[in-house]
Amino acid sequence: MYQTILKFWFEELEPSQWWRKDDQLDHLIKTRFSEIHQQAGRCELFEWRSTAPGRLAEIIILDQFSRNMY
Protein backbone atom coordinates (compact mmCIF):
# COMPACT_ATOMS: atom_id res chain seq x y z
CA MET A 1 0.00 0.00 0.00
CA TYR A 2 2.82 2.44 0.73
CA GLN A 3 3.87 2.08 -2.90
CA THR A 4 0.68 3.95 -3.86
CA ILE A 5 1.78 6.94 -1.78
CA LEU A 6 5.29 6.98 -3.24
CA LYS A 7 4.01 6.58 -6.80
CA PHE A 8 1.59 9.48 -6.34
CA TRP A 9 4.15 11.77 -4.72
CA PHE A 10 7.14 11.04 -6.94
CA GLU A 11 5.57 10.05 -10.26
CA GLU A 12 2.18 11.72 -10.53
CA LEU A 13 3.25 15.08 -9.13
CA GLU A 14 5.97 17.43 -10.25
CA PRO A 15 8.36 18.57 -7.50
CA SER A 16 7.13 22.15 -7.96
CA GLN A 17 3.69 20.99 -6.79
CA TRP A 18 5.06 19.93 -3.43
CA TRP A 19 5.57 23.50 -2.21
CA ARG A 20 2.92 25.74 -3.70
CA LYS A 21 -0.68 26.33 -2.71
CA ASP A 22 -3.03 24.59 -5.13
CA ASP A 23 -6.68 24.15 -4.16
CA GLN A 24 -7.26 21.44 -6.76
CA LEU A 25 -4.30 19.39 -5.56
CA ASP A 26 -5.37 19.88 -1.96
CA HIS A 27 -8.83 18.58 -2.82
CA LEU A 28 -7.38 15.63 -4.74
CA ILE A 29 -5.15 14.61 -1.82
CA LYS A 30 -7.99 14.98 0.67
CA THR A 31 -10.38 12.97 -1.48
CA ARG A 32 -7.92 10.27 -2.40
CA PHE A 33 -5.92 9.88 0.81
CA SER A 34 -7.98 11.06 3.79
CA GLU A 35 -8.73 7.52 4.97
CA ILE A 36 -5.09 6.45 4.90
CA HIS A 37 -4.15 9.73 6.59
CA GLN A 38 -6.51 8.86 9.43
CA GLN A 39 -5.00 5.36 9.65
CA ALA A 40 -1.51 6.84 9.90
CA GLY A 41 -2.68 9.21 12.63
CA ARG A 42 -3.95 6.23 14.62
CA CYS A 43 -0.58 4.43 14.16
CA GLU A 44 -2.26 1.71 12.11
CA LEU A 45 0.51 1.81 9.51
CA PHE A 46 3.22 0.95 12.01
CA GLU A 47 4.36 -2.08 9.99
CA TRP A 48 5.39 0.28 7.17
CA ARG A 49 8.26 1.37 9.40
CA SER A 50 10.08 -1.89 8.79
CA THR A 51 11.37 -0.61 5.42
CA ALA A 52 12.87 2.71 4.34
CA PRO A 53 10.29 3.24 1.54
CA GLY A 54 7.48 2.51 3.98
CA ARG A 55 8.86 5.02 6.47
CA LEU A 56 9.14 7.63 3.73
CA ALA A 57 5.53 7.03 2.69
CA GLU A 58 4.33 7.46 6.26
CA ILE A 59 6.29 10.70 6.57
CA ILE A 60 4.74 11.99 3.34
CA ILE A 61 1.27 11.14 4.63
CA LEU A 62 1.72 12.68 8.06
CA ASP A 63 3.73 15.74 7.03
CA GLN A 64 3.09 16.69 3.43
CA PHE A 65 -0.46 15.39 3.01
CA SER A 66 -1.45 17.06 6.29
CA ARG A 67 -0.25 20.38 4.89
CA ASN A 68 -2.36 19.92 1.78
CA MET A 69 -5.42 18.59 3.56
CA TYR A 70 -5.55 21.16 6.34
Backbone as JSON, one array per atom type, in Angstrom:
{
  "sequence": "MYQTILKFWFEELEPSQWWRKDDQLDHLIKTRFSEIHQQAGRCELFEWRSTAPGRLAEIIILDQFSRNMY",
  "N": [[0.82, -1.2, 0.0], [1.99, 1.24, 0.71], [3.41, 1.82, -1.54], [1.66, 3.02, -3.28], [1.42, 5.6, -2.25], [4.04, 6.59, -2.59], [4.29, 6.4, -5.37], [2.31, 8.21, -6.21], [3.31, 10.63, -5.07], [5.94, 10.91, -6.12], [5.81, 10.27, -8.83], [3.34, 11.0, -10.03], [3.07, 13.65, -9.38], [4.7, 16.78, -9.95], [7.81, 18.01, -8.74], [7.61, 20.78, -8.21], [5.0, 21.07, -7.42], [4.91, 20.25, -4.84], [5.34, 22.33, -3.06], [3.79, 24.59, -3.46], [0.73, 26.46, -3.04], [-2.25, 24.98, -3.97], [-5.41, 24.65, -4.71], [-6.87, 22.68, -6.09], [-5.15, 20.46, -6.1], [-4.95, 20.1, -3.34], [-7.58, 19.35, -2.77], [-7.72, 16.96, -4.25], [-5.81, 15.35, -2.91], [-7.0, 15.23, -0.37], [-9.43, 13.96, -0.98], [-8.57, 11.55, -2.1], [-6.76, 10.43, -0.25], [-7.57, 10.72, 2.42], [-8.58, 8.72, 4.15], [-6.42, 6.94, 4.53], [-4.68, 8.72, 5.68], [-5.93, 9.17, 8.12], [-5.65, 6.59, 9.18], [-2.86, 6.48, 9.47], [-2.53, 8.47, 11.39], [-3.62, 7.2, 13.55], [-1.72, 5.36, 14.12], [-1.87, 2.98, 12.7], [-0.42, 2.14, 10.59], [1.95, 1.15, 11.33], [3.54, -1.07, 10.67], [4.67, -0.38, 8.27], [6.98, 0.89, 8.88], [9.06, -0.84, 8.9], [10.55, -0.86, 6.61], [12.63, 1.28, 4.6], [11.37, 2.66, 2.35], [8.69, 2.42, 3.16], [8.68, 3.87, 5.56], [9.27, 6.41, 4.53], [6.95, 6.86, 3.02], [5.03, 7.0, 5.07], [5.9, 9.3, 6.37], [5.46, 11.19, 4.34], [2.67, 11.07, 4.2], [1.92, 11.91, 6.84], [3.19, 14.38, 7.14], [3.47, 15.97, 4.65], [0.98, 15.47, 3.27], [-0.78, 16.24, 5.27], [-0.34, 18.98, 5.34], [-1.41, 19.73, 2.87], [-4.05, 18.87, 3.14], [-5.08, 20.23, 5.31]],
  "CA": [[0.0, 0.0, 0.0], [2.82, 2.44, 0.73], [3.87, 2.08, -2.9], [0.68, 3.95, -3.86], [1.78, 6.94, -1.78], [5.29, 6.98, -3.24], [4.01, 6.58, -6.8], [1.59, 9.48, -6.34], [4.15, 11.77, -4.72], [7.14, 11.04, -6.94], [5.57, 10.05, -10.26], [2.18, 11.72, -10.53], [3.25, 15.08, -9.13], [5.97, 17.43, -10.25], [8.36, 18.57, -7.5], [7.13, 22.15, -7.96], [3.69, 20.99, -6.79], [5.06, 19.93, -3.43], [5.57, 23.5, -2.21], [2.92, 25.74, -3.7], [-0.68, 26.33, -2.71], [-3.03, 24.59, -5.13], [-6.68, 24.15, -4.16], [-7.26, 21.44, -6.76], [-4.3, 19.39, -5.56], [-5.37, 19.88, -1.96], [-8.83, 18.58, -2.82], [-7.38, 15.63, -4.74], [-5.15, 14.61, -1.82], [-7.99, 14.98, 0.67], [-10.38, 12.97, -1.48], [-7.92, 10.27, -2.4], [-5.92, 9.88, 0.81], [-7.98, 11.06, 3.79], [-8.73, 7.52, 4.97], [-5.09, 6.45, 4.9], [-4.15, 9.73, 6.59], [-6.51, 8.86, 9.43], [-5.0, 5.36, 9.65], [-1.51, 6.84, 9.9], [-2.68, 9.21, 12.63], [-3.95, 6.23, 14.62], [-0.58, 4.43, 14.16], [-2.26, 1.71, 12.11], [0.51, 1.81, 9.51], [3.22, 0.95, 12.01], [4.36, -2.08, 9.99], [5.39, 0.28, 7.17], [8.26, 1.37, 9.4], [10.08, -1.89, 8.79], [11.37, -0.61, 5.42], [12.87, 2.71, 4.34], [10.29, 3.24, 1.54], [7.48, 2.51, 3.98], [8.86, 5.02, 6.47], [9.14, 7.63, 3.73], [5.53, 7.03, 2.69], [4.33, 7.46, 6.26], [6.29, 10.7, 6.57], [4.74, 11.99, 3.34], [1.27, 11.14, 4.63], [1.72, 12.68, 8.06], [3.73, 15.74, 7.03], [3.09, 16.69, 3.43], [-0.46, 15.39, 3.01], [-1.45, 17.06, 6.29], [-0.25, 20.38, 4.89], [-2.36, 19.92, 1.78], [-5.42, 18.59, 3.56], [-5.55, 21.16, 6.34]],
  "C": [[0.86, 1.26, 0.0], [3.34, 2.8, -0.65], [2.94, 3.07, -3.61], [1.02, 5.39, -3.5], [3.02, 7.43, -2.52], [5.08, 7.22, -4.73], [3.31, 7.92, -7.03], [2.55, 10.65, -6.16], [5.3, 12.0, -5.71], [6.92, 10.86, -8.44], [4.4, 10.85, -10.82], [2.31, 13.23, -10.35], [4.62, 15.54, -9.63], [6.51, 18.0, -8.94], [7.86, 19.99, -7.2], [5.76, 22.14, -7.29], [3.78, 20.73, -5.29], [5.0, 21.17, -2.53], [4.62, 24.66, -2.44], [1.48, 25.42, -3.35], [-1.45, 26.05, -3.99], [-4.32, 23.94, -4.62], [-7.11, 22.84, -4.8], [-6.44, 20.25, -6.25], [-4.69, 19.08, -4.12], [-6.63, 19.03, -1.91], [-8.57, 17.14, -3.26], [-6.76, 14.79, -3.63], [-6.16, 14.28, -0.73], [-8.97, 13.89, 0.24], [-9.75, 11.59, -1.59], [-7.25, 9.62, -1.19], [-6.39, 10.17, 2.23], [-8.11, 9.83, 4.69], [-7.37, 7.0, 5.43], [-4.38, 7.44, 5.84], [-4.67, 9.48, 8.01], [-5.88, 7.6, 10.02], [-3.6, 5.67, 10.18], [-1.56, 7.59, 11.24], [-3.0, 8.33, 13.82], [-2.86, 5.17, 14.77], [-0.92, 3.04, 13.61], [-1.35, 1.29, 10.97], [1.89, 1.5, 10.07], [4.12, -0.04, 11.28], [5.12, -1.5, 8.8], [6.79, 0.68, 7.6], [9.38, 0.34, 9.31], [10.95, -1.74, 7.54], [11.54, 0.9, 5.23], [11.78, 3.31, 3.44], [8.98, 3.38, 2.31], [7.53, 3.67, 4.95], [8.68, 6.33, 5.72], [7.68, 7.89, 3.4], [4.75, 7.53, 3.89], [4.67, 8.92, 6.57], [5.54, 11.61, 5.59], [3.28, 12.14, 3.76], [1.1, 12.09, 5.8], [2.2, 14.12, 7.95], [3.15, 16.46, 5.81], [1.58, 16.65, 3.17], [-1.23, 16.22, 4.02], [-1.45, 18.52, 5.88], [-1.26, 20.66, 3.78], [-3.81, 19.78, 2.25], [-5.97, 19.65, 4.52], [-4.89, 22.5, 6.2]]
}
